[in-house]
């Protein structure tokens, strides 16, 4: 191989390495941004600060789970109901997987049953008992343009209902 071809090949390899570094750096930056987004979400929820959700939830938020309306307004209304039923409602992230455009968080919710609770429109109304409650859930969000735009979730409402019945 001639000196020219070796230099050309070396330059090409250097260019490919640089592209890979930039691509890797942008993926790391995206993961850091998504980690910060998760932190802001949980901080807003735990502060019961519905307007702060504007910074993390897209206006056209698509909700795939039951119990919440569509869009940012639907999410804020759902949290408003939770905060009304449980004035000390708190979500604690237990585990997370964060990627370029997806975030998965396993969380624990704690609250006190000091107000009547209805888990759905046709569900029974549970009277206040003063008991401390805890249940878990998993949420998956799709991220675009620095906000959560789509959401899937599973919450252990059976465990919650059992605690409310006891």
C-alpha positions as CSV (number, residue, x, y, z in Angstrom):
1,X,0.0,0.0,0.0
2,X,1.4,3.4,-1.0
3,X,2.0,6.2,1.5
4,X,-0.8,8.1,0.0
5,X,-3.3,5.3,0.4
6,X,-2.1,4.7,4.0
7,X,-2.6,8.4,4.8
8,X,-6.0,8.4,3.1
9,X,-7.0,5.2,5.1
10,X,-5.7,6.8,8.3
11,X,-7.7,9.9,7.7
12,X,-10.8,8.0,6.9
13,X,-10.5,5.9,10.1
14,X,-9.9,9.1,12.1
15,X,-13.0,10.7,10.6
16,X,-15.1,7.6,11.4
17,X,-13.8,7.6,15.0
18,X,-14.7,11.3,15.3
19,X,-18.2,10.7,14.0
20,X,-18.6,7.8,16.5
21,X,-17.4,10.0,19.3
22,X,-19.8,12.8,18.4
23,X,-22.6,10.3,18.1
24,X,-21.7,8.7,21.4
25,X,-21.5,12.2,23.1
26,X,-24.9,13.2,21.8
27,X,-26.4,9.9,23.1
28,X,-24.8,10.5,26.5
29,X,-26.1,14.1,26.4
30,X,-29.6,12.8,25.6
31,X,-29.5,10.3,28.5
32,X,-28.3,13.1,30.9
33,X,-31.2,15.3,29.7
34,X,-33.7,12.5,30.1
35,X,-32.4,11.9,33.7
36,X,-32.9,15.6,34.5
37,X,-36.4,15.3,33.0
38,X,-37.3,12.4,35.3
39,X,-35.9,14.4,38.3
40,X,-38.0,17.4,37.4
41,X,-41.1,15.3,36.9
42,X,-40.8,13.6,40.3
43,X,-39.9,17.0,42.0
44,X,-43.1,18.6,40.5
45,X,-45.3,15.7,41.5
46,X,-43.9,15.5,45.0
47,X,-44.3,19.3,45.4
48,X,-47.9,19.0,44.2
49,X,-46.9,21.7,41.7
50,X,-49.3,21.1,38.7
51,X,-48.0,24.1,36.7
52,X,-44.4,22.8,36.9
53,X,-45.6,19.8,34.9
54,X,-45.7,22.2,31.9
55,X,-41.9,22.0,31.8
56,X,-41.9,18.2,31.5
57,X,-45.1,17.1,29.8
58,X,-45.9,18.0,26.2
59,X,-49.2,19.7,25.6
60,X,-50.3,16.9,23.2
61,X,-49.2,14.2,25.7
62,X,-50.6,10.8,24.6
63,X,-51.7,8.6,27.6
64,X,-52.2,4.9,26.9
65,X,-53.2,3.9,30.5
66,X,-56.6,4.2,32.0
67,X,-57.5,6.8,34.6
68,X,-56.0,9.8,33.1
69,X,-57.2,12.1,30.4
70,X,-55.3,13.0,27.3
71,X,-52.8,15.8,26.9
72,X,-51.0,17.8,29.5
73,X,-54.3,19.0,30.9
74,X,-55.5,15.4,31.4
75,X,-52.4,14.5,33.3
76,X,-52.6,17.6,35.5
77,X,-56.3,16.9,36.2
78,X,-55.5,13.3,37.2
79,X,-52.7,14.5,39.6
80,X,-55.1,17.1,40.9
81,X,-57.5,14.3,41.9
82,X,-54.7,12.3,43.5
83,X,-53.6,15.2,45.5
84,X,-57.2,15.9,46.6
85,X,-57.7,12.3,47.7
86,X,-54.2,12.0,49.2
87,X,-52.8,15.4,50.5
88,X,-49.5,13.7,51.4
89,X,-49.2,11.8,48.0
90,X,-45.6,11.1,47.3
91,X,-43.9,9.2,44.4
92,X,-40.4,7.8,44.9
93,X,-38.4,6.4,42.0
94,X,-37.0,3.0,42.9
95,X,-35.3,2.1,39.6
96,X,-35.0,3.5,36.1
97,X,-33.8,2.6,32.6
98,X,-33.0,5.7,30.6
99,X,-32.3,5.7,26.8
100,X,-32.2,8.1,24.0
101,X,-36.0,8.5,23.6
102,X,-37.5,6.2,26.2
103,X,-37.5,6.3,30.0
104,X,-38.7,3.5,32.2
105,X,-39.2,4.1,36.0
106,X,-40.3,1.7,38.7
107,X,-41.7,3.8,41.5
108,X,-43.4,3.6,44.9
109,X,-46.3,5.8,46.0
110,X,-47.0,6.5,49.6
111,X,-50.0,8.3,51.0
112,X,-52.4,8.4,54.0
113,X,-56.0,7.4,53.6
114,X,-57.5,10.4,55.5
115,X,-60.1,11.3,52.8
116,X,-62.6,9.3,50.9
117,X,-61.0,7.4,47.9
118,X,-62.6,6.3,44.7
119,X,-60.2,4.6,42.3
120,X,-62.4,5.0,39.2
121,X,-65.8,6.3,38.0
122,X,-67.7,3.1,38.9
123,X,-65.5,1.9,41.7
124,X,-66.6,1.8,45.3
125,X,-65.9,4.7,47.6
126,X,-63.5,3.8,50.4
127,X,-64.0,5.8,53.6
128,X,-61.0,7.4,55.3
129,X,-59.2,5.2,57.8
130,X,-56.1,7.2,58.7
131,X,-53.9,4.3,57.5
132,X,-50.6,4.8,55.7
133,X,-50.7,3.3,52.2
134,X,-48.0,2.2,49.8
135,X,-48.2,0.7,46.3
136,X,-46.0,0.5,43.3
137,X,-46.1,1.1,39.6
138,X,-44.0,1.2,36.4
139,X,-44.2,4.0,33.8
140,X,-42.7,4.1,30.4
141,X,-42.4,7.5,28.7
142,X,-41.3,8.4,25.2
143,X,-39.3,11.7,25.1
144,X,-39.2,14.2,22.2
145,X,-38.0,17.8,22.2
146,X,-37.1,17.6,25.9
147,X,-40.5,16.6,27.2
148,X,-42.5,13.5,27.9
149,X,-44.8,13.0,24.8
150,X,-46.2,9.5,25.3
151,X,-46.9,7.3,28.4
152,X,-47.7,3.7,29.2
153,X,-48.1,2.6,32.8
154,X,-49.1,-0.2,35.2
155,X,-50.0,0.6,38.8
156,X,-50.7,-2.0,41.5
157,X,-54.2,-0.8,42.2
158,X,-55.2,-4.2,43.5
159,X,-52.7,-3.8,46.4
160,X,-54.1,-0.3,47.0
161,X,-57.7,-1.5,47.0
162,X,-56.8,-4.3,49.4
163,X,-55.2,-1.8,51.8
164,X,-58.2,0.5,51.5
165,X,-60.5,-2.4,52.4
166,X,-58.6,-3.7,55.4
